[in-house]
Amino acid sequence: MVKSSFGLNEQSNIGAIFYTSMQAVPAFLPSILKKKNIPCLIPHAIDQDPHFRLTRDIMPKLGFYKPSSIQCTFLPPLQGVSGKMSSSQELGTIYLTDDSKTVDNKINKYAFSGGGATLEEHRKKGGNPSIDVCFQYLKFLFEPNDKKLNEIEENYKKGKMSTGELKKYTIDKINAFLKEHQKKRKEAEKRIKDFIYKV
C-alpha cells in the first residue's frame, strides 16, 4: 500500500515506508493508553494526506476506529513564498528559542508584506491581509480575539493601519508568547525524568 501511494522502488529509503507508521501513532495511541477504542480527529496539512489515507485503510483491520482527518493550511515562511515554514530555513522561520531582538529583526527584515509600495500608496489603496505574513501569523496563532483580528484586517485593507504598525503588533504578540513559553520550557527541564517512558 505504501508503494502504491508513494511510488517506491529499489532505491527508496526504508524511512519512506516506516514514516506512515510514525504518522499514524496519534490516531490510535489514546485507544492503547485508555484500553478502549476511542474515535480520533487528526488535523494535518496537505503534505500529510497520503499517510492518513493509508492509516484510514489499515486501522479498521487492526480493530481500531477509522480516524477522521481535516486538512489545514500551511503556516507560510516569513518570505511569504508558497510552501510552509520550515526549521531548515533559518531566515524564514521563527524558532521557539528565538530571543526578542531576533524576532524583531526577522519580522522587520524578512516578513513579506501585503502593504503598498510606499506609505502614501498604502494609505490611499490599502493593503492585502490575505498575502501579508504578519496578518497570517496573527490569524493562525497569535490573535485569539476574533473581533480584534477583524478590526486589524479592515484597518489594514483600508490603509488605516500601516505595514510597520502591523509588524510591530505582531512582534509584540510573538514575543509575549515566546517569553511565557521559554519560561515554562526552563521549568520543564527540571521534570524531564517524569516523562521518560520506563519499561
DAQUISUL-V886091 format. One record per residue. N is the residue number from 1. PSI is psi in degrees with one decimal (* if undefined). Layout:
N,PSI / N,PSI
This chain:
1,-40.1 / 2,-42.4 / 3,-43.3 / 4,-28.5 / 5,-38.3 / 6,-3.2 / 7,44.2 / 8,152.9 / 9,-172.4 / 10,-18.6 / 11,-5.2 / 12,149.5 / 13,138.8 / 14,-26.0 / 15,-31.1 / 16,-32.8 / 17,-40.6 / 18,-25.4 / 19,-39.2 / 20,-37.8 / 21,-40.7 / 22,-42.0 / 23,-29.8 / 24,-17.0 / 25,-47.5 / 26,-22.1 / 27,-25.9 / 28,-10.1 / 29,-43.6 / 30,-37.5 / 31,-39.3 / 32,-48.6 / 33,-38.6 / 34,-5.3 / 35,36.2 / 36,155.0 / 37,119.4 / 38,127.1 / 39,153.2 / 40,140.8 / 41,123.3 / 42,115.9 / 43,134.1 / 44,160.3 / 45,169.3 / 46,-31.5 / 47,-17.9 / 48,-5.9 / 49,-43.9 / 50,-36.2 / 51,-40.7 / 52,-20.9 / 53,-44.3 / 54,-44.4 / 55,-42.5 / 56,-34.3 / 57,-36.2 / 58,-37.8 / 59,-41.3 / 60,-30.3 / 61,-21.9 / 62,3.2 / 63,10.9 / 64,160.3 / 65,148.2 / 66,122.1 / 67,147.0 / 68,153.8 / 69,152.2 / 70,131.5 / 71,131.2 / 72,168.6 / 73,145.6 / 74,143.8 / 75,119.6 / 76,155.9 / 77,164.0 / 78,-37.1 / 79,-10.2 / 80,5.5 / 81,165.3 / 82,151.1 / 83,-154.1 / 84,158.4 / 85,134.1 / 86,136.3 / 87,-16.3 / 88,-9.4 / 89,90.3 / 90,-43.9 / 91,-12.6 / 92,7.2 / 93,141.4 / 94,119.5 / 95,152.1 / 96,-15.2 / 97,-0.7 / 98,140.3 / 99,173.1 / 100,-37.0 / 101,-38.3 / 102,-43.9 / 103,-47.0 / 104,-47.4 / 105,-46.5 / 106,-45.0 / 107,-49.2 / 108,-36.2 / 109,-37.9 / 110,-19.2 / 111,120.7 / 112,134.9 / 113,145.7 / 114,12.4 / 115,176.2 / 116,165.2 / 117,-31.3 / 118,163.7 / 119,-39.1 / 120,-45.9 / 121,-40.5 / 122,-44.0 / 123,-33.8 / 124,-47.6 / 125,-18.6 / 126,177.4 / 127,174.7 / 128,95.7 / 129,-21.2 / 130,-18.2 / 131,-4.0 / 132,120.9 / 133,-42.8 / 134,-43.3 / 135,-39.7 / 136,-40.1 / 137,-39.7 / 138,-44.8 / 139,-44.8 / 140,-40.5 / 141,-40.6 / 142,-6.7 / 143,96.0 / 144,-16.4 / 145,107.0 / 146,-35.7 / 147,-45.4 / 148,-41.5 / 149,-43.7 / 150,-38.3 / 151,-45.2 / 152,-45.6 / 153,-48.2 / 154,-44.0 / 155,-35.4 / 156,-42.3 / 157,-37.2 / 158,-6.9 / 159,6.3 / 160,-31.2 / 161,125.9 / 162,167.8 / 163,-42.1 / 164,-41.1 / 165,-40.0 / 166,-41.3 / 167,-43.4 / 168,-43.7 / 169,-43.4 / 170,-43.4 / 171,-46.0 / 172,-41.7 / 173,-46.9 / 174,-45.7 / 175,-35.3 / 176,-42.4 / 177,-48.2 / 178,-36.9 / 179,-46.5 / 180,-43.0 / 181,-45.8 / 182,-33.0 / 183,-46.4 / 184,-34.9 / 185,-42.4 / 186,-42.1 / 187,-36.8 / 188,-26.6 / 189,-30.0 / 190,-13.3 / 191,11.9 / 192,-41.6 / 193,-26.9 / 194,-20.6 / 195,4.8 / 196,126.0 / 197,127.2 / 198,131.0 / 199,*
